[in-house]
Each structure stands twice: as structure tokens, then as C-alpha cells.
Amino acid sequence: MIAISSYLPEVMLLSDRLLVSRQGRIVEEFNSLEATEEKIMYASIH
């Protein structure tokens, strides 16, 4: 299943793996154990 959302707590609860995209490209990949809101937000803007 693919879920697209900007509500990070919901995404983190539903996901085993998270991909962060920026400007149409995947810039970071996290598994659910290593993902934090801070890491996801950093990847989305840098």
C-alpha cells in the first residue's frame, strides 16, 4: 500500500518503510525502526 500524507505521526504508525521525496525524486529511505519525525523533516528540506 502507498500512503501519501504530510501528517507524520499517522504515516509513521502505518509504515514499515518510509520514502521521502523532494522535487519529484526520492531523496531518503527509512525503515520504521530508524525513522523519526526530525529525520524525515530534515530529509524533506535538505
Backbone as CSV, one residue per row, in Angstrom:
resi,resn,N_x,N_y,N_z,CA_x,CA_y,CA_z,C_x,C_y,C_z
1,MET,0.836,-1.158,0.000,0.000,0.000,0.000,0.889,1.230,0.000
2,ILE,0.489,2.230,-0.714,1.188,3.509,-0.725,0.286,4.530,-0.049
3,ALA,0.835,5.204,0.944,0.100,6.274,1.628,0.899,7.557,1.483
4,ILE,0.236,8.596,1.029,0.882,9.890,0.879,0.203,10.844,1.849
5,SER,1.006,11.403,2.732,0.452,12.285,3.753,1.531,13.196,4.285
6,SER,1.134,14.346,4.778,2.072,15.232,5.456,1.892,15.147,6.975
7,TYR,0.982,14.295,7.435,0.752,14.106,8.862,1.663,12.975,9.353
8,LEU,2.835,13.337,9.832,3.878,12.353,10.127,3.506,11.304,11.165
9,PRO,2.841,11.632,12.264,2.503,10.567,13.221,1.688,9.437,12.589
10,GLU,0.732,9.793,11.730,-0.081,8.786,11.051,0.770,7.938,10.106
11,VAL,1.612,8.590,9.335,2.479,7.882,8.392,3.406,6.923,9.143
12,MET,3.967,7.374,10.230,4.903,6.542,10.982,4.215,5.333,11.613
13,LEU,2.963,5.470,12.008,2.218,4.344,12.570,1.865,3.293,11.522
14,LEU,1.596,3.737,10.306,1.147,2.838,9.249,2.276,2.152,8.491
15,SER,3.487,2.670,8.593,4.544,2.278,7.664,5.576,1.328,8.240
16,ASP,6.056,0.448,7.370,7.237,-0.369,7.653,8.472,0.287,7.041
17,ARG,8.227,1.047,5.976,9.299,1.734,5.258,8.772,3.078,4.798
18,LEU,9.598,4.116,4.921,9.194,5.461,4.518,10.163,5.991,3.480
19,LEU,9.612,6.540,2.415,10.417,7.177,1.377,10.085,8.661,1.376
20,VAL,11.110,9.477,1.374,10.926,10.929,1.358,11.241,11.421,-0.047
21,SER,10.296,12.145,-0.632,10.547,12.694,-1.967,10.601,14.218,-1.895
22,ARG,11.420,14.760,-2.768,11.567,16.211,-2.879,11.771,16.523,-4.344
23,GLN,10.986,17.444,-4.861,11.056,17.859,-6.254,10.976,16.670,-7.208
24,GLY,10.082,15.732,-6.896,9.838,14.593,-7.770,10.838,13.466,-7.684
25,ARG,11.787,13.539,-6.759,12.797,12.486,-6.612,12.790,11.943,-5.191
26,ILE,13.036,10.653,-5.065,13.185,10.056,-3.737,14.567,10.417,-3.223
27,VAL,14.602,11.096,-2.072,15.869,11.590,-1.541,16.335,10.837,-0.304
28,GLU,15.433,10.070,0.323,15.814,9.334,1.531,14.860,8.175,1.737
29,GLU,15.373,7.121,2.345,14.560,5.953,2.679,14.866,5.567,4.117
30,PHE,13.823,5.307,4.893,13.969,4.906,6.290,13.143,3.659,6.547
31,ASN,13.622,2.785,7.411,12.743,1.732,7.898,12.046,2.276,9.145
32,SER,11.010,1.608,9.589,10.199,2.145,10.681,10.970,2.252,11.995
33,LEU,12.006,1.450,12.170,12.770,1.492,13.416,13.712,2.683,13.489
34,GLU,14.212,3.146,12.363,15.167,4.256,12.367,14.526,5.614,12.093
35,ALA,13.289,5.623,11.647,12.630,6.873,11.278,12.194,7.662,12.507
36,THR,12.503,8.936,12.483,11.982,9.874,13.482,11.402,11.058,12.717
37,GLU,10.536,11.805,13.367,9.974,12.979,12.708,11.074,13.952,12.319
38,GLU,12.090,14.086,13.158,13.187,15.002,12.877,13.961,14.580,11.633
39,LYS,14.266,13.290,11.511,14.998,12.797,10.337,14.191,12.976,9.055
40,ILE,12.901,12.708,9.146,12.039,12.837,7.974,11.944,14.297,7.545
41,MET,11.736,15.190,8.489,11.653,16.610,8.161,12.973,17.131,7.602
42,TYR,14.088,16.715,8.172,15.394,17.146,7.661,15.571,16.700,6.214
43,ALA,15.215,15.432,5.939,15.359,14.913,4.578,14.447,15.645,3.612
44,SER,13.312,16.088,4.076,12.361,16.743,3.170,12.768,18.162,2.786
45,ILE,13.669,18.783,3.557,14.050,20.163,3.233,15.514,20.328,2.853
46,HIS,16.337,19.293,3.018,17.772,19.415,2.670,18.165,18.513,1.556
